[in-house]
Amino acid sequence: MSVGTFRIRVRVAGGAKLSYVQLKDKLGKDLFIQDAGGKKEFVVCADTEERLKEVRAKLAEAGVEEVLGGATDVAAPNAGGAFGAGPRRTGPAHRQPPAWPPRVGGGGGLPPQQAAPGLRNKPYAFVSLPETFSTATPIWHDGSGTKGRLSGEVRFELRTLTPMLVGCERQKVVDRESSGPWPLMSDPVAASTTRDDFLRRAAEGAYPDPAPDPNAARFERKVREVHSARRDYLVRQAPHVVSLVGVGLSAMPNEATWVTKEKAVLWPLRAPWVHGPVLIPGDSLKGLLRHELGAILGAPMERVAERSYSYRPNSLYVDPRSGPRLVARIARIPAGAVQRRSLDPKDPDSPKVSVPTSLELLSLDLRYDRDHALPASWYRFDPRVGGGDPYRGGQGAGATLNSKKRLHRRVGVNPSGPTTSTPVPIDVIEGYLHTLRHLTDTQYGHFSERHPDVGTTLSADAAGAQILQAAQSVVFQPGDLIWVEWDTVGEGRIVSFGWHYYYRWAYQDTVRHVGWRYTRRAGLFPLPDELQNDPANLKLSAVRRLFGYTGDNAGSKDIGRGDPNHSQLMGRLFVNAALELVSASDTDETRFLKPTFLKELGMPRPSAVEHYLKQPHHPGSRPCDNASLVTYGDAAGYDTPGTLAGRKFYLDRPDAYTGTPWAEDSPANRLNDRSTLALQASAPQRPFRFTLRFRDLDAAELVAVLLAFCPNQFGKLVNGKHPDGYCSKLGYARPLGWGSVRIEAKEMLLLDTDTAPDAPALKPEHVASWFQLHLKELQAAKLPEWLAIHRHKHPDAADYPRPKGQPNGPIYTYHTQLRAEHSRLRRYPPRGR
C-alpha cells in the first residue's frame, strides 16, 4: 500500500469514536487512514490533490471535520501493515544518544523506511554543465576583428506576466543612516488591548502549538517550551512595533500598517519626470543575459562560491538490533597511540594536532543507561556517584561554543573490558584532518559567516580557535573515551571517529574542489586556454569572450597576464535601462500592486545536496547502502561523491496566475525582520522597452543572444514543443512567483559598411528570418535542458519544500531532516543483502 502525499487531519464530530475501518467505508477504501488519537482523530492520505478535494466534500456526511493546521506526519506501513513509530530525534539539540530498551528477543532488521519525499517540486531547477568546454580567440577592440562580423542593435519589448520588482533601494523601516529617497514614515504604536492582541497572534504564528505526541511528558515539555518562547517573543517585539505612513498605505486600517521597525522595505527605480515610469537598470538585464548565455553556450560557473560541508554520522539514532552495517561504538585511547600530525599535510608549517593511530574498542552490546537502572553492559554520562573515564563533550571539547545543552565531561562504563585493539586506517586519519580544517576554516568551513550563530551568539574566529586549541592539546589523551563509526562486516573497520557522540565528519569534496580540496572541480574555474602567458595563444570561453574581463576578481585575475595591454578587455554587448511604457489612461492602481508583505524567502545553499547535486538513485537506494541521496562524499571508500547539478534557474509557478503565493499578511510575518515589504511592484502585463547594442559578433553569438533574451519568440524554431510557450525570470522574489517576463525582439538593425564604406548606416533586418537563416551556426549542447526550464507555468514549479507534516514549517528543517535521514540510512546495507 502506498501512502498518499496529499493529507489532512480530521476529528470525529461531537466527541464520538470511529475505527479507521469505519472511516474508510465512509470516505473511500482507496484511502490510507491512520488513527491519530484514540479513534477520535485520524490522518487521511490521498494520492492526488483532486482525490483529496473529493474527500473534503464527504467529511460532513461521514461525521468528521478537518483539523486545520493539524499534524499529518505519517510513516509508511511495513509489510505486515503496522504503522510507523513515534517522532524522531534530530541531531544537535540532543547532546547524548537516545536510550534504547534492553534486548527482548526477535531479529530486528531494517526499520520501516519513511515514504521518500519528492525532490521534483521546488521553485528552481538546474541546467547541467557540458562534458567539455570550448574556447575561441578573443575579439580585440582595435578593429582587427571587425571583418565578417556583425555590429548593430536590437530593440526589445519586455512584458510582465506576474508581478515584478527590480529593486533600487532596500532599507529598513527605520534606517537613519540612509540619505536617499524614503517613501515611508513611521510612528511607535502605543500599548493598547488591540496592540497586545496583535502581538499575541504574532507570537502564536511564530511559535505554533506543538503537534500531538503520545508521550504525555514529552508533549508537556514541548508546550512549556512554546509558551516560554512566546513570552520572550512578546517582550522582544513590543518596543519595535511601529505604524507606517506613506506610499499606498494611507487608506489601510491601522493594524494593516503595523510592522517591526527592522522590516526591510524594497521599491523600484523610477524616472523623475511625469508619471514616474519604472526603470529596470541595464545591469540587471545584462546579468540576466549573462546567466542565460552561460547555460546556452556551456561556459564554466566561476561565480560559484567555495564551501565545505559536513554531516553528523549519529544525527539519527540507529538501534544495533535493526541490522545496520555501520554502528556507533565507544573506544578508549590507549597509551602510546597518539601521534602529532600537520593539520594540512601539504603545509609542513601548519599547526600540529593530536591523532589516534590505534584504539581499544569496547564491546558492542553496551547500552545507554539514562536512568541508571541497567544491571550490566551499560554506559552512563557523568555518573551520579563519580568515577568514569574522561570525555570531551561538544565540538569545543568541553568548552561551550553554540551548544544548547549541558556538555558531558565523563563517561562511566560497565563492564570496562574486554577491549579489542584495532588500528585507525590512514584514510580515516586523513578524513579527520580534513574535518578539522573544515571546522576551523572561518572563510569556507563550518563556522563561516553562513553559520546561523556566527555574528549573533558566536564568533567564528573564537570558535575556530577553540576547536584548534582542543585538537592540539585537549582531545585524545590516553584513557579518554571517544566514539567511532564501526563497520561490522568481516573483521570490522573504523570508518570515522570523533571526541563526542554528535561529532561532525567532513564530506570528501567541497563545492569547488574534490578529494579533500586537493583537486579543482571541472567547470568552476577559468579554462587552461584562458590562462596562457603568451597572448598569441590566449583563448576565451564563450561568455568571457562576449562580456570581457577586468582582472580584478578571482575568476579573471590571471587572464591576460602575459600582455600588459590585455590585462583587461571590454565586452561586446551593451544593454541600456528598460523604460516602462505609461499611457495617459494608466493609473498607479493599474500599474502597481498594493504594498505587499512578502513571504520569507528560502535560502537553500549548496549544502542541500538533495537538490544541488545530481541524484541518479533517488528514490531508490544507492548501490553501496540503503540511502537514496548522493552527497559530497560521506566517507572515503564507502560511497562516490556527487556531481553538481549545474546552473540554477527559477521556474515559472502556475499558482502565480491563480493566486498570490508570494503574500503573507499575518502578524508574525509583519514582525519578521527576515521578510520584505514590497512597494510599487509592477503589475502583470506592464510593458517595458530597452535596447541592446553590440559590436563584432559572430552570427552564432547573435543567435545565442536573441534566444537567451527571447525563449518564447524563438522557442519553436529550436524544437520547443510546449504549447503554452516560454518565459524568463527577472528581479526580486522569483521563487515566490514574481518576475516572470516575456521579452520580444521587435527590431534588429545591422551596421552596413558595404553599401557606403565612408558612411556606414544601420540597416533593418527581419528578426525571425535572420534568426532562422543562421540558427544552424549555433552550438549548444544543453539547449533542450535550458529550454525546458523556461517553460511557461512549469509543472514542477512549487513553493520551497517544507518539513513533512508541516505545511508552514521552516524551510531549512526540510533539508536538515532529509540529510539526517540520509545519515541513518547510509548505515544499512542495500535492501535484500
N, C-alpha and C positions, 0 to 999 in steps of 0.2 A: 504494500500500500504506500503510495506517495503522500507526503504531507504538503498540502497546497501552500503557496506563498502569499495568498490573499486571506487575511484573517481578521476576525473580530472577537471580542469577548462579550458574552451575553449572561444575563442572570434571569432566574425564574421570577416572574412577577408574583407579588403577594407573599413571598417567603416560602412558597411551596417547594417540593422537591421533584426532580425528574432523574431518570437514569440517562446516560448518554445514548443508550439504545432507543429509548423512547423519543429522545430528541431527534435522532437520525430518522425515525419513522415520520416525524412531523416536518423536518426540513429537507431531507433527501438522503438516500442511502449511499450516494456517491461521495458524501462529505466525510472528512476526518474530523471527529469531535472528541475533545478531551475534557473530562471532568476536572475543573479547576478549583473546586471548593464545595465539598460535601453535597454534591448533587444539586447545588443551588447556583453555581456559576460554571460556565463552560467556555472553551475556546473552540470556535468553529472555523475550519480551514477549507478554502475552495481553491481550485486550480486556476481560475481566471477571475478577473475583476467583474466580468459580466455575470458569472455564476454567483459571485458574492452579492451583487445587486439583487439577484433573484432571491437569495436567502434573506436579505434585509426586508424584502416585501412580505415574507412569510412569518417574520418574528412575532408580530402581534397575534396572529392566528395560532401560533404554536405556544403562546403563553409565556414568551420571554421578551426581554428588552435588551438593547445594546448598552454596554458599559463604555461610554465614550472615554477614550484615552486609557482604557484598561490594558493591562499587560497581556500580550499574546504570544509570548515566547514558548514554543512547543518543540520538544525533542522528537526526532524521528522514531517510530516504533521499531523494535527489533523483530527478529524473525518470529518470535513467539507471541508478538502482539502486545508486550508490555510497553509502557510509556517511559520516557526518559526520566532520569532522576533530577534532583533539585538544582539550585543555582551553582554556578562555578565560581571559584575564586580566581581573580585575575591579577597576579603579579605584585608590583612593588608596594601596594598598600599593606601587604602581609609580610612581616619580617620573620616569620617562622613557618615551616611547612605544615600543611593541614594534617590533622590527625586522621588515621585510618584504623578501622577496627581490627581486633585480633582475627587470625585465620579461623574460618568457620567451615572449612571443607569446600568442596567444589573446585572446578578447574579454572574459573575466571575466563580468560580470553579477552580479545579486544572489546572495549566498551562500545555500546551503540554509538554510531557516528551521527553527529548532528547533520541535518539536511544542509548541504553545502550552499552558502549564499552565492547568488549570482554575481558575476563580475561584469556583466554586459551593460547594465543600465547605470549610467552616470552622466555628468554634464560634459564630459570630454572624451576624446579618443586620440589615437596616435597614428601617424604615418611613419612607417618603418624606414630606417636608413638603407641606402642601396648597398649591395655587396662590394662594389668598387666605386671609387670617386674619380671624376675626370678633371683635368686642368687644361688651360689654354694660355697662350701668350697674352700678356697684358696689352691693353689698348692705351697708348700714351696720349697725352693732351698736347702734342706738338704737331698735329696734323698728319703724322705718319700712318695713322690707322683710319683715315677718312675714306680712302678709295674703296668702292664696293660696299660701303656700309651706309646705314640709314640714320638720318637725323630729322628731327621734326617735333611734333607734339600731338597728343591725343586729348580730346576733351570728353570728360566723363560726367555722367549724372548718377548720383547716389540717391537711393530712396530707402527710407527706414521701413522695415517690416514689423519690428517690435520697438518698444521704447529704446532710445539711445541717449547716452550721455558720455561724451568725451570730456573728461574733467579738465577744467582750467585751474581751479583752486580747490583745495581740500584742507579745511581747517576745523578746529574745534569750535563749538558754540561760543565759548568764552576763550578767546585767544588774543591776549593783549599784546603779543609780540607782532601781530600782523599789522602791516601798514598799507595793505592793498584794499580793494573794494570789499565791502562786507554787507551782505544783504539782510542781515538779521540783527535784532536787538533782543536782549533777554532780561528778565527780572526774576529774582528769587520768588518761589512760591511759599506763601506764609502757611504755617501749620494750621490745619483745619481737619474736620472729620472727613471731608472729601479727599484731601491730600493723603491722609492716613489710610483711607480705603484704597486709593491708587497704589500706594506703596505696598500695602498688604497683598494686593493682586499681583504686583510685580514680583514680590518675594515668592509667592506660590508658583508663579511661572518660571522663575529662575531655579527654584528648588521644589520640584513637584513631589507629590506624595510617593513614597516607595511602593513598589509592586508587592502584591500579597506574597507572603513567604510562609510555608508550612512550619518553619521553625519559629515558634512564638517569641522566644528570647531574642533571636536574631532580628526579627521584624520590629520588636520594640526598640532595639538598639538603633535600627535604621530610622525609625520615626523620631527618636530623640536627636539623632544627628541632623535630620532635616529641619526640625524645629529650631535647633541651635543655629544652623546656617541661616535660616530665615531671620532670626533675631539679629544676628550680626549684619545681615544684608540691610535691614531697616536702619540700623544705626549708621551704617556706612553711607547709604544713599540719601538719607533725609536732607543733609545740608547741601546736596548737589542738585536738587530738583529746581529747574528754572522754567519759566514760561516764555515762549518765543513770540516775537512780533516781527513781521517782515513780509517778504515776498510770498504772496499766495496764502498767508496764514491769518489775515485779519478777519476772515469770515468764519474761521473754525472755532468751535466751542473751546473753552479754557482748557479742559483736560486733554483735548486733542493736541495741544501745543506744549504739553509738559514733557521735558526731556532732561537727561543729565547734562550738566554743563560741559562734560567731557565728550559729548556726542560729536562725531565727525560729520561735517556738512560738505557736500560736494555740489558744484554747479559749473556750467559750461562757460566757454569764452564767447562773448557776444560783441559784435561790432558797435562802435559808439555813435552810429547815425540812426536815422529814423527807423522805427520798427525793431532795431537791435537784432539783426539776423545772427543766428548762431554760426560760429566759425569752428570748423574741425581743423586743428593745426596740421600743417603739412608733414610734420614729424610723425604724427600718429598714422597718417596714410602711408608714409614711407615705411614705417615699422610693419604695418600690415603687409605691404608688398614684399618686403624682405623676407618675412616669415613664410609667406606663400611660395615665393620663388625658391627658398631653401628646400622645401619639400618637393616641388615640381622638378627642380634641376638636380636634386640629390647632393646638396652641399653638406659639409660637416656641421655639427651642432656645437660650435665652440663656446657658446654663451652658457652652456650648462654648468652650473656651479659644482665644484668639488664637494663631496660629502662622504663621510664614512658612517656606517651604521652598525648596530649590534643588536643582539636579542638575549633574552634570559632563557637558558635551557630549561629552568624549573619554573617558568611563569605559570604553568598549569600543572597541578599535581598528577603524577602518574602512579597508580596503585601497582606495586610489583606483582600482584596476583593476576593482573589482567594480560600478562604475556608480552610486555614490552621487550624490545631488544636492548634499548639504551635506558639505564636506570640511574637515579641519583644515589650516591653511596658515600659514606663517611670514610675518610682516610686520615692517617696520622703522619706528621712529618718526622721521619727518623733522624737520628743524629748522623751528621756527616753526609747528608743527602741534599744539601743546598749549595748551589753554585752562584757566582756573580756573573751576570751576562750584561752585555751592552744593550741598552734599550732599543737602539737601532743598529742591527748587525752591519749595516752599510756605513755606519759612522762610528769608528772606534772611540771617538771622544764623547760619545753620548753617555748619559748617566748610567751607572751600573745598578742593576736591580737583582733581587734575590729570586732564584728559580729552583723549584724542587726537581731533582733528576730521578728520584725514586720515591715511592710512597708505601706505607703499610696500610692495606685495605682492611677495614673492619667487616665483619660478617654482613651478608646481605639481608638477614632476617631481622635486623634492628627496626623497631617501630617507635614512632614518636609518642612519648608518654606525656601528653599535655597535663593530665590531671594527676600525675604521679600515682597511678593505680596499677600499672602492669607489674607482674612479679619478676619478669626476666626479659632479656633481649630487648631492652629499651634504650632510648637516648632522651635526655632532658636538657633544655636550655636553662641556664642559670639555676642549678639545683637549689632547692629550698634550704637544704642543710649544708650548703657549701660544697667544696670539692670540685671535681670535674677538671677538664683539661682546658687550656687557653683557646679562645675562639674570638675571631676578629669580625664583629658584626658590621654589616653595611658596606657601601662602596668606600667609605672613608676609613675602613678597618678600625672601627671603634669610635672614630670622630664623626659627629653628625654633619652630613652635607645637606642633603634635601630629604632625609628620612623623615617619615611622618610617625613612625612608631619607635618604641624603645629598642635600642640595639643590644644584642646579646654579647656577653663577654666570656662566658664559659659554657661548656657542654659536658654533662655527665653521661657516661656510657656504662651499660651493664649487659653482657659481660664485656670486659675490655679486650678480650682475646678469644680465640687465637686470631692473629692477623696474617695477611698474605702480602708478601713483598712483591712489588711489581715496578718496572721502570716506567718513566714518563717518556713516551715517544718524542722524537726530535721535532716532528711536525706539530705536535701539541704544544711543545715549548715555544716554537715559533708563533703558533696561534696565540699563546698567552702574551708574548711580547707585542704582537700586533694589537691585541686587545688593550694593553697598557698604553700604547701610542694613541689609540682611538680615544681612550678615556682622558688622556692628558692633553690632547690636541684641542686648544681653545679656538682654533680657526675653522677647522673642518670636522672635529670629532664630536663626542657625545655632549660635552659641556660647552658647545659653541653658542653663538647668540641665538640660535634657533631653539635652544632648550627652554621650555616654558618657565623654569625657575630662575634662569640666568637674567640678571637685571632687576629682579624683584626681591626674591628671598635668598639669592645665591650669587656669588661672584665666580665667574668662570675661572679666573686666574687662581683664586683661593682654592676652588675645588680641584683644579688640575695639580696645584702644588701639593695639596694634602694627599691625593692619590699617589703622586710620585714619591713623596716622602714615605708613605706607608710601604710602597713597593721596594724602596731602598733599604729601610731599616726596621720595619714593624712586622710585616707578614712573613709567614713561612719560617717560623722559629721552631727548632726541634721540640716536639711534644705538642705542637698546635694541631687541632683538628680542622680539616677543611672538607670541601665537597668536591667530588669528581663525577663526571658523566662516564658511566662504565658500560662497555659493550659486552653483553653476556655470551656472545657466540664463541664457541670453541674455548680456548684458554682465557679469553677475555682481553680487553684492551681499554686504556684510558682514552677518551675522546676529547674531553675538555675538563677544566678544573677552575676553582675559584675559592677565595678565602671565606665566602659566606654563601648561604643557601641560594639567594637570588642573584648570584653573580652574573655579570654580563660576559658575552663572548662575541667578539667582533666577526662580522662576515669576512670572507676571504677577499672579496672585491670591494672597491668603493665605486662611486658614480663614475669617475673619470679614469680610474686605474683598475687593473686586475692583478691578482696574485699578491695581495698584501701591499698594494701600491708600488710594486716594482716594475710594472709594465703599463704603458698607456693604452687606454681602451680605444679601439679604432673608431674613427668618425667623430671624435670630440676635440681634435687638435688640428692645427694647420698641417697641410699635406707636405710631404718632403719636397715636392717641386716648388712650394712657396717659400722655402727656407734656404734656397740656393744663394751662395755667396756671389756667384757670377751672374750679373744682371742679364747676360745674354741667354742664360738657361732658365731664368725665372719664369714660372708659370703659376697661374692663379686658379683657385676653384671658381665655380660659376658665379656664386653670389658675390665674392670678393672682387671678381673681375668687373661686375656691374656696379657695385657700390663703393669700390675703392678701399683704402685702408689708411690709418693715421699713424700707426707705430707707437701709439701711446697707451695701448691696452695689452692685456696678457695674450690675447689671441694673435695680435699682429705686430708685436714689438720687434720681432727679429726679421720681419719681411722687408726686403729691400736693403738689408744691412750691408750688402756688398757695394752699394752705389749710393753716395750721399744725396744724389739728385732724386732718388726714388724711395727715400725712407717714408714718404707719404705719397698717396695717389688719390686724386679726386675721383669720385664716381661719375657715371654717365647717365644717371636718372635724377630728375629734379621735379619734385612734386610741390605744388603750391597749396595753400589752405583751401578747404572746401567751404563754400558760402551757401547758407540756407537761402532758398528762393521764397520770398514772402510776398504774397499778393495783397491787394487792397482789402479783400474780404477776410483775410486771416486775422484771427484774434489770439490773445495769449491762451484762451481756453481751448482753442482748436490746435494750437501749435505745441503746447506743453502739457505734461502731466501735472496734476496737483502735487504739492510736496509729498514725497513718498518715503516712508520708513522701510528701508530695505532689510531683508534678512541678513543675518551674519554670513559673510562669505566663508566657505570652507577653504582651508589651505592645505590640501594634501601635498606632501612633499615626496621626493623620490624614495623616501623610506617606505612608502606604501608600495611594497614590491608587487602586491596583487594586481596593481594597475600599471605601474611604471616599468615593469619588466614583462617580457613576453611570457605567457603562461600556456605552454603546449600541452600540459596534462590536465589542468582543471576542467571539470570537477572530478576527473578520475585521479587515481593515485600515481605518484611518481614511481618509476621502476625500482628505485632504491629503498623506498619505505612507504608508509601509508599516508603521507602528507600529499596534498594536491598542488601546493604552491612552489614555484621556483623563486629562490631568493638570491641575494648576492653571494651565497655560498655559506651554508651553515657550519660545516666542519670539514677540514681537509680530508679528502679520501672518502667522504660519505655522501656527497652529492655534487652535482655540476652547477656552478653559478649560472645565473640567467643573463639574458641579453636585454639591453634597453629597448623599450617598446618603440621609441622614436620621438618625433616632434609632436607636441601636444596641441590639439585644436579643440576649441569648444564647439559643441553641437547645437544645432537649431532645435529648440524644445517645442514640441507640438502644443503643450499646455500653455505656452506663452500667447497663443492666439485665442484661447478659450477662457482664460482666467488671468490671475495675477500671481503666479508662483513666486514672484520676487518680493512681494509685500508682506510685512508682518507688523501690525499696528498694536500689538499687545503692550501693556505697561512694562513688562520685563524687557522687551526689545527697545522701547524708548529710553530705558535707563541702561541699556547695554552700550558701553563705550567702544565695543569692537565692531558694531554695525554702523551703518551710514544713513543719514538723512539726505536724500537727493532732491535738489531744487532744479526746476526748469529743464527736466529731461524731455527731449524731443519726442513727440507723439509718433505713432506709426503713420506711414505714408507721407512723411515730410521729405521734400526734395532738396538736394544739395548739388552744387556743381564745382568741379575742380579740373585742373589741367596738369598733365604730366608732360614735361619736355625731356627730350633725350638726344644724345649725340653718339654717332659712330657705333650703332648697334648692328650686330649680325641679325639676319632675318629671323633665325631661330630664337634669339634673345627677345626680339619684339613680340613674337608669337607667345613666348612664355609670359611676358609682362601682361599682354592682353588677357590671356587665360587666367593669370593669377588674380587680376582685378575683377574679372567678369566670368566666373564659372557658369552662371546661368545663361549668359548670352552665347557662349561658345561650347557649352556642355554637350549638346547633341553632336557637334562636329567632332568631338573626341570620344564618341561612343557612349555618352551618358544616356542611360535608359530611364531614369526616374521621371515619371510624368509630371510631378509637382515641381520640378526644376531644382535649382541650387541657390545657395546664398553664402555670404561671408559674415564674419563676426568682428565687431569693432567697438571699442570703448569699454566702459565700466559695467560690472555686474553681468558679464556674458554668461557665466554658469547659471545665473538665476533666470535667464531668458531674454535679457536685454541685448541690444547691439546687433541683431540680425539685420543685415542690409543686402540690397542688390545694387550692383554697380553696372552701368552700361556704357560702353564706348560709343559716344554719339557722333564724333567726327575724328578723322585722322588726317593729318597734313604732313607730308614728307617733303624735306628740303630738296628742291630740284636745282642741281648745278649744271645739268647737261644742256638744257634749252638756252640759257643765257649765263655762261660762266661768270661774266662780270657783274651780274645782278641776280644772284640766286633768290628763289622765292619758294614759299610753301605751297605745295600742290595737293589738293584734296584727293583722298583715296577712299573707295568704298570699303568700309572696315571688314564686313563679313567676307566679301570676295577676296580681299587681300589675305585675310587670315586663312581661309580655306586653301588658297593657292600655295601658301608657304608652310602649312601645317606639317607636311612630311619632313621638314627640316628639324623639327623638334625631337630631341632625345630625352625621354622622361620615363625612367623605368618604373617609378612608383605612381604614375598618373592615375591608374584605376583606384588605388587606395586613397589618393588625395581627393579625387572627385567624389568618391563615396562618402567621405567625411563631411563634405559640403552639402549634403542632401538637405533640401528644404523639409522641415518638420521630420527630422531624423527619428526613426522608430526606436533607437536605442537611447535617445536623449532623455535624461531624467534629472531630478534633484541629486545632490550629493547623497550617497548611500548612508543610511542611519543604522544604529545598532538593532539587532534582531529584537522585535517586540517593542521597540521604542521609536515610533514614527517621528518624534520630535527630539530624539536623543542627540547627544553630542556627536558630531561627525567623526572626530578623532577616535571615539570609542569603537566605531565600526571597524576602523583599521587596526586598532590595538587588539580587539577581540579576534580578528582574523589571524593575526600573527601569533597571538598567544595559543590559539587552537592549532596553528601550524607547528609550533614548537612542541606541542604534546604529540601530535600525530607522527611527526618525524621520528619518534622513538619506537614506533611499531614497524615490524617487517611488513612487506606488501601483503595484502589480504590473500589468503589461500596458501601462504607459505609457513 
